[in-house]
C-alpha cells in the first residue's frame, strides 16, 4: 500500500566539518535564554556575518526563550545564506525533551520559508556527558516535527514545502559516535512515522486484513516472523471474546503474531499486546456521531507494537519479543454482540456484556490470556482503552496500571527518557468488586466512576501470574492540536517509550 510510507522525506546525515564553513541554505544555532556571550560554533558563525548574531542578542527581539525562533540573512561573505536562531530556554532547566522540541520548531520554521536544506552543530556543553542523548534528541525532534500524512491530498501539491536535508556537522573526533547515534535515532523516528501512518489511514484503507498485510511486510523472515490466525482458527482456540466483538462486521477478525528473536532461545520473551480496533462504531451501544470519524485511530496500540517490533529488528536489540495484535472492527449489525449477552473467553472466564462499546478490553482479554503460552518475562499491553483516562489525565499523558513494581519502575524510567508523559493509577482490590457480575464471572464495565481503573481491573482477570503493565494511550494517541514535534493527528504514542524500555532491559 502506497499509503504507508514509513521512511519520511527528511534525510538526516552526519558530516565532518564546521557550521561556519558549511555551504547550506541555513545554519541553525541553538541558544539558551539570555546568552549574551557567544562561544564555540555560534561565535564562528557570528564572525562570518560581521557580528549579526551579537547585534540580535543585544536587542530584545530574540532572547532565547523556549521555542522562540528568529531568522537572520547572512550576507555575501558567508557560505550559508541564513541563520536560524532557536531558543532553548534557561540553561539550568535544559533537558533532552526541550532539545527535541526546539529542533522540531526550528526545522518547521525553515519549512515554512521553503528552505530545502540546513546544517546544525551539536553543542556538547548543552547536555554535558550525554553526547549520545544530544544527537538522538536532535534527530528525533527534526524527523518527528516535520511529519505530514498527505497520501490522499491531490490538490495544492505545489504548496507542499518539503525540507529534504538536514546535516549534523561535527568535529572528526566525534563523527563515529554522532553517525552511529543518528542512524539509531533515524530508525526510531522511522518507527514512529510508520505507526503514525498506520493510525492516520482511514478505516476503509486499514481493515484487520490490511493491518495483517502490513505486519507480514515488516517481517523479514529471519529475526522477525509473522503469523496470522483467522476466524476459523480463532474459533477452534475458543477466542470468543475477540470473535464476539467482530460479529457485527463484514471484515474478518485477525490475531496477528509477530515474533522477534534477538536474544538466546532460552531467554523468556517480553510480550507486547496492542489493541487493534481498526474502526470502532461502538457496536449496538452506538457511539455519538460527533467525532466518530476519529475512531479509525482505535488501533493506535496495535500500530505502536508493530512499529516497536520493526524497530527492534532494525536496531538488532538483544531481547526476545512477541507482539500480539487482536484486530477487528466493532460494528452494529444483525449478528452483532448485544448488551446482556454472555461470552466465554479464551481463558474460560465468562463475561457479561453490559456495554458493547467497552470492546477493547474484550479483545485484549483473549490476547492477554494467550500470552501465557510464551512463558513471558513480562507482558505490556497498550491501548486507546478509555475516554475516562482523558478525563483523568488530559490529552498528553499515558495512564499506567499494573501488578509488578519493578516492571512499572522500568517503564516509568523509559518514559522520562523518551519524553512521553506517564502517570500511575492505583489498582486496589475494591476496583475488582466494581466489575463483578451477578450471573457471570465478570462484567465488561463497572460504569462511569474510575472507568480507566475498572477497565484495567477487568484486564487483570486475564493476565495470569506474569508481571503485567497496562498503558492507556486514549489521550496522547491522537493530538487535537499541533505540538512541537507532534503535528495534529496520529502521534505514534508509546513507540519511543517501549523501544527505550527494551533498550534498557537488553543493557541489563
QUIWOSUL-V733125 format. One line per field, one symbol per residue. phi: phi as a letter, one per 40 degrees, with the letter a starting at -180 (. if undefined). psi: psi as a letter, one per 30 degrees, with the letter a starting at -180 (. if undefined). burial: 1 if it has 9 or more other C-alpha atoms within 8 Angstrom, else 0. A space follows every 10 residues. Layout:
phi: ???
psi: ???
burial: ???
This chain:
phi: .ccbbccccc bbbbbcibdc bccacabbbc bccfccbcaf ccccccdcbg gccddccccb cbbgddgcba bbccgccbcb cabbcbcbgc dcbcbdcccd cccdcccccc cccgccaaba bcccccbdgb ddcccdcccc dccccccabb cccbcfcccc cbbcabbcca cdcbdccccc cccccccccd cccccccccc dcdcbacdcc cccccccccc gbcbbbbbcc dccccccgcc ccccccccbc cccbbcbbbb bbbcdccccc bbbbcbccab cggccdcccc gcdcccccbc cccccccccc cdcccgccbb bbbbbcbacb bcacbcdbdg cbbccdcgcc bcccaccccd ccccdccccc dddcfccabb bbaccbcccc ccbgcbbccb bibbcccccc ccccccccgb cabcbcbcdc ccccbcbcbb cabcabgccf dcccccccdc cbcgbccbbb bcbdcccbcc acbdbbcdhc bgdgccdccd cccccccc
psi: kffjiejlek kklkkkakef gkjlfkkkkk klkhjfkklb eeeeeeefgg geeeeefelg ekfglkgklk kkkfaffkfk elkjkkkfak efgkleeeee eeeeeefeee eeghkfllkk kjjffeikgh eeeeeeeeee eeeeegkkjg ffjflheffj kljfkkkjkl keffeeeeee eeeeeeeeee eeeeeeeeef klefgileee eeeeeeefkf fdfjlkkkka eeeeeffgif eeeeeffflf kklkjkjkkk jfalefkklk kkkkkhjfkj ffbeikllek gfffgfggge eeeeeeeeee eeeefhkilk kkkkjkkllj lkleglkkkf lkkjleffkk kkjekffife feefeeeeef fffghlelkk kkkiekffee eefafgkkkk llfjeeeeee eeeeeeefgj kkkkllhlef eeefgkkffa ellgkgaekh eeefeeeeef fgfaglkkkk jjgedffjkf lklegjlkbk fgkfeeeeee eeeefef.
burial: 0001110101 0111111111 1101111111 1111100000 1111110110 1111011000 0111111110 0101000111 1111111111 1001011111 1111111111 1001111111 1101001000 1111111111 1111111000 0000000000 0111111111 1000100110 1101111111 1111111111 1010011111 1100110010 0011110111 1001100111 1111111110 1111111111 1110000111 1111111111 1111111000 0100111111 1111111111 1110001011 1111111111 1110011110 1111110011 1111111111 1111111111 1100111111 1111111111 0011111111 1101001101 1111111101 1110001000 1100111001 1111110000 1111111110 0110011111 1111111110 0001111111 1111111111 11110100
